[in-house]
Structures are given as structure tokens and as C-alpha cells.
């Protein structure tokens, strides 16, 4: 009916006419192509409405870089479904680790520059390997400023990690800015959050000190307490984000048993041990473990308040 016009049809006939035209168009472009187009439109609408974006990689534990080319995380820094690290700490790593030929480490430092991630080096006092020489070639040619923190204590005392982190001031990345939405005003300057700090170390006691501070730990020595055991820095900054390829949630300060601890009690405890000449790991007394449970007195007071409301 080439001469037929929909306006000349009744309501029922007009619906049949439109249905026939839709079927004819679907047959011409292919039903699969139409479904793909519809799915794409739905995904684009969801991203524009909610500002979400998928993770760059699924969560996994072992992978390799495909190349040594610097991988920029600047696009991901605008998406707030992950928190990039605010500070990287190289704790007690030997001078050989900072070899100028270490292309993976150099690439990671380039990402730190692009995302304003702070980099701290704490020389090793536990084994005597590494003197924190800031004249090493990598220090001089590093794409990002490396902060050298002189150690005052010995692991597992968390004092050096705590003081190093609190000596830095950062400008937090503003929330928002994805999918065309505006970003809110930047937060005031502050120190990096321990939960967004990743420590690279090479011993069990250094792992303990990092856990006491509530930081994520990448250790080059096999132990049961690090978040990951690694052989080299063969990953991107987004892989050690929260969530990332190694963990999903932010950490909390904890001891070997997973009990929450008070870092100031720990520092005081280990400083006393060091004054007595004992630099070995001593079991932290359970009486100093932070306890979030309510006391009987607090519970009775709450129950009394509820009774008065009835």
C-alpha cells in the first residue's frame, strides 16, 4: 500500500500499520544490531545519570605489565569508584632496589607524578642494608620528588611510619568530575590517610609496623601478614588502589591476630623496649589492645535511657 497514509486509517488499523513498518525496519537492519544499539544507549544513559565507570581490571593477584610505557591514571583519578593511593612508602629497601634501570619502578614514579601521589623513602635500620643515600641516580632523575625520612626507631615500632606520613601535606583530589558533571570544591589540605598509603618493605617486622599504622603492605619477603608478596614492582598505580587488584576495602590498624590497636600505645611500648636495649619483636600486651566494646556501665546507662522513653 504505497499510497496509503496513516492519517486516513482508524486507530486499530494505524497500530497495525506502524507495527508492520517497525518489523520491516528491524528486518532491514538486523535484530542483533538493533539490540546492540539499544544496549549501548542504555549504558550511556546509566553512565550519564549516575557517573559510574567499571574497574579497569577484574580483581586478580598475579599479572604482568604488557609494556614498560608509562600508564597514566589521570582519567581514573576523576572517577570516584576507586581511591588511588595518596602516598607510597619504600620502607627499608636496599640501595640496589633504586637502580636507575628499574623501569617498572620508574614507570610507577611517573604515575605518582601524574596523580600527585607522595613518595617517601625510609632507610633500613633493621638489617643495615641501604643507607638512604639521596644521591643515588634514581633519586636525582626521579620524575617525582622523593621525600627522605631519617629513621629514629627500629621495626616493628611504627613511629617512623607515623611521623613520616604526618610530615607530609597533600591537596586531596576533588570529588566528582566524571561524565560531564562538575567537581565540588577541593577539600582543605591535610596529611595523607594511612588507609590510602601503601608500604613496600622486605621484612616481617616492617610488615608488622605497617599493619600497626593501618597501611597496606607489599612485602618482598614471604610472610602471613602482608597484603601481597611480590618479587618486583610490575603493576600500575590503579592496581594498588582501593578497591584494586590486591584488595577491596581500606585497612584498619591491627596486630598479628587481627585485633584493633592504638598506635600511640604501641609507639610508647616499643620505645621503652628500645631504651632497654631490646630491639626484637615483643608480643604486644593484650591489655593495651584497643577495645571498641561497651562496658557494663555504659550498657546499663543506655538501657536506663530506653526505659525512661517507654
C-alpha positions in Angstrom: 0.0 0.0 0.0 2.4 2.6 -1.2 -0.3 5.3 -1.5 -1.7 4.6 2.0 -1.3 7.3 4.6 -1.6 6.5 8.4 -3.8 9.6 9.0 -6.5 8.0 6.8 -6.7 4.8 9.0 -8.7 4.1 12.1 -6.9 3.7 15.4 -6.7 -0.1 15.2 -5.5 0.0 11.6 -3.0 2.7 12.3 -1.4 0.5 15.1 -1.2 -2.5 12.7 0.4 -0.2 10.1 3.0 1.1 12.5 3.8 -2.4 13.7 4.3 -3.6 10.2 6.7 -0.6 9.5 8.7 -1.4 12.7 9.0 -5.1 11.7 10.2 -4.1 8.2 12.8 -1.8 9.7 14.0 -4.4 12.1 14.4 -6.9 9.3 16.4 -4.4 7.3 19.0 -3.5 10.0 19.0 -6.9 11.7 17.6 -7.7 15.1 21.0 -8.2 16.7 22.3 -4.9 15.5 19.2 -3.2 16.9 19.7 -4.9 20.3 23.3 -3.9 20.4 22.4 -0.3 19.7 19.7 -0.3 22.4 22.1 -1.8 24.9 24.7 0.9 24.1 22.1 3.6 24.6 21.1 2.2 28.0 24.7 2.0 29.2 25.4 5.6 28.0 22.2 6.8 29.8 23.2 5.0 33.0 26.7 6.4 33.0 25.4 10.0 32.4 22.8 9.7 35.1 24.9 8.1 37.8 28.5 8.8 36.8 29.7 5.3 37.2 32.5 3.5 35.4 33.7 -0.1 35.5 37.0 -1.0 37.1 40.0 -1.1 34.7 40.7 -4.7 35.5 39.0 -7.5 37.4 40.4 -8.3 40.8 43.3 -10.7 40.5 46.6 -11.4 42.2 49.2 -12.2 39.6 49.7 -10.3 36.4 52.4 -8.6 34.3 52.7 -5.3 32.5 52.4 -5.6 28.8 55.0 -2.9 28.3 57.2 -0.5 30.1 55.4 2.5 28.7 54.1 4.8 31.5 50.4 4.1 32.0 48.6 7.3 33.0 45.9 7.1 35.7 44.8 10.7 35.2 41.5 9.5 33.7 40.8 7.2 36.6 41.6 9.9 39.1 38.4 11.7 38.1 36.2 8.6 38.7 35.3 8.1 42.4 34.5 4.4 42.4 38.2 3.8 43.5 40.6 5.7 45.8 44.1 5.9 44.4 47.0 5.8 46.9 47.8 9.2 48.4 51.3 8.1 49.5 53.8 5.3 48.7 56.4 4.4 51.3 59.5 2.4 50.5 60.5 1.2 53.9 63.9 -0.3 54.5 64.5 -1.1 50.8 68.2 -1.6 49.8 70.1 0.8 47.5 70.0 -1.8 44.8 66.2 -1.5 44.6 66.5 2.1 43.5 68.5 1.2 40.4 68.1 3.6 37.5 67.5 0.6 35.2 64.4 -0.4 37.2 62.0 0.6 34.5 58.9 -0.8 36.4 59.7 1.4 39.4 60.4 4.4 37.2 57.1 3.9 35.5 55.3 3.8 38.9 57.0 7.0 39.9 55.8 8.7 36.7 52.2 7.7 37.7 52.8 9.2 41.1 53.8 12.5 39.4 50.7 12.5 37.2 48.4 11.8 40.2 50.2 13.9 42.8 50.9 10.8 44.9 53.6 11.4 47.5 56.7 9.2 47.7 58.6 8.6 50.9 61.8 6.6 51.5 62.7 5.4 55.0 66.2 3.8 55.1 66.7 0.4 56.6 67.9 0.3 60.2 66.8 -3.3 60.9 69.4 -5.1 58.7 71.8 -2.3 57.8 71.1 -2.7 54.1 70.6 0.6 52.4 71.8 3.9 53.8 69.1 6.2 52.3 71.6 7.9 50.0 69.7 10.6 48.3 72.5 10.9 45.7 71.5 7.6 44.0 70.9 8.1 40.3 67.2 7.3 40.6 66.8 9.9 43.3 68.4 12.5 41.1 66.4 11.6 37.9 63.1 10.6 39.6 60.1 12.2 37.8 58.6 12.9 41.3 60.0 14.4 44.4 61.2 11.7 46.8 61.0 12.6 50.5 63.7 11.0 52.6 62.7 10.4 56.2 65.6 9.6 58.6 64.6 6.7 60.9 64.6 7.1 64.6 63.4 3.7 65.7 63.5 0.1 64.6 60.7 -2.0 63.2 58.2 -3.2 64.4 58.0 0.2 66.1 55.5 2.2 63.9 57.0 5.5 65.0 58.9 6.2 61.7 56.0 5.4 59.5 53.6 7.5 61.6 56.0 10.5 61.7 56.9 10.3 58.0 53.2 10.3 57.0 52.4 13.2 59.3 55.3 15.3 57.9 53.6 15.5 54.5 50.7 17.8 53.4 48.6 17.0 50.3 45.8 18.6 48.5 43.0 15.9 48.2 41.7 15.2 44.8 38.2 16.8 44.4 35.1 14.5 44.3 33.2 14.3 41.0 34.1 15.5 37.5 33.1 12.3 35.7 30.6 12.0 32.8 30.5 15.8 32.4 29.4 16.5 35.9 31.1 19.3 37.8 33.5 18.6 40.7 32.9 20.0 44.1 35.4 22.4 45.7 38.6 20.7 46.8 38.9 19.7 50.5 41.4 21.5 52.7 45.0 20.4 52.7 45.7 17.5 55.1 48.2 14.7 55.7 47.8 11.5 53.6 45.4 9.0 55.0 47.0 5.8 56.4 44.3 3.7 54.8 45.4 5.2 51.4 49.1 4.6 52.0 50.9 1.6 50.5 54.2 0.4 52.0 56.8 -1.6 50.2 59.1 -3.4 52.6 61.3 -6.5 52.9 60.9 -8.0 56.4 58.3 -9.3 58.7 58.8 -6.6 61.4 58.4 -3.9 58.8 55.2 -5.6 57.7 54.0 -5.5 61.4 54.9 -1.8 61.7 52.9 -1.0 58.6 49.8 -3.0 59.8 50.0 -1.2 63.2 49.6 2.1 61.3 46.7 0.8 59.3 48.5 0.8 55.9 48.5 -1.6 53.1 51.7 -3.7 52.8 53.5 -5.1 49.7 56.4 -7.3 51.0 59.3 -8.8 49.2 59.7 -11.5 51.9 57.1 -14.2 52.3 55.1 -13.9 55.5 51.5 -14.4 56.6 50.6 -10.7 57.4 51.4 -8.7 54.2 48.6 -7.9 51.8 50.7 -9.2 48.9 54.0 -10.9 48.5 55.8 -9.6 45.4 59.1 -10.1 43.5 59.1 -6.8 41.6 57.0 -3.7 41.1 55.3 -4.9 37.9 51.9 -3.2 38.3 50.2 0.1 37.9 49.1 2.6 40.5 45.4 1.7 40.0 46.2 -1.9 40.8 47.1 -0.9 44.4 44.1 1.4 44.7 41.1 0.7 46.9 39.5 -1.4 45.5 42.1 -2.7 43.2 43.8 -5.9 42.0 45.0 -6.9 45.5 42.3 -5.7 48.0 38.8 -4.3 48.1 38.4 -2.5 51.4 40.5 0.0 53.3 42.6 -1.5 56.2 42.5 -0.8 59.9 45.3 -0.7 62.5 45.7 -4.2 63.7 48.1 -6.7 65.3 49.1 -10.2 64.2 45.8 -11.6 65.5 43.7 -9.0 63.7 42.9 -7.1 66.9 42.5 -3.4 66.6 45.4 -1.5 68.2 46.2 2.0 69.4 49.3 3.3 67.6 50.3 5.7 70.3 50.3 2.9 72.9 52.4 0.8 70.5 54.9 3.6 70.0 55.3 4.1 73.7 55.6 0.4 74.3 58.3 -0.2 71.7 60.2 2.9 72.7 60.5 1.6 76.2 61.7 -1.7 74.8 64.4 0.0 72.7 65.5 2.0 75.7 66.1 -1.3 77.5 68.2 -2.4 74.5 65.6 -4.9 73.2 65.0 -4.3 69.5 63.5 -7.7 68.9 59.8 -8.2 68.3 58.0 -8.4 71.7 54.4 -9.6 71.9 52.2 -6.5 72.4 50.3 -7.0 75.7 46.6 -7.6 75.2 45.7 -5.1 77.9 46.7 -2.3 75.5 44.6 -3.6 72.6 42.0 -1.0 71.6 38.6 -2.2 72.7 35.5 -0.8 71.0 33.1 -2.9 73.1 30.9 -1.1 75.5 31.5 -1.5 79.2 28.8 -2.8 81.6 28.3 0.7 83.0 27.7 2.2 79.5 25.3 -0.6 78.6 23.3 -0.1 81.8 23.1 3.7 81.2 21.8 3.1 77.6 19.2 0.6 78.9 18.1 3.1 81.6 17.6 5.8 79.0 15.5 3.4 76.9 13.3 2.5 79.9 12.6 6.2 80.5 11.2 6.5 77.0 8.6 3.8 77.4 
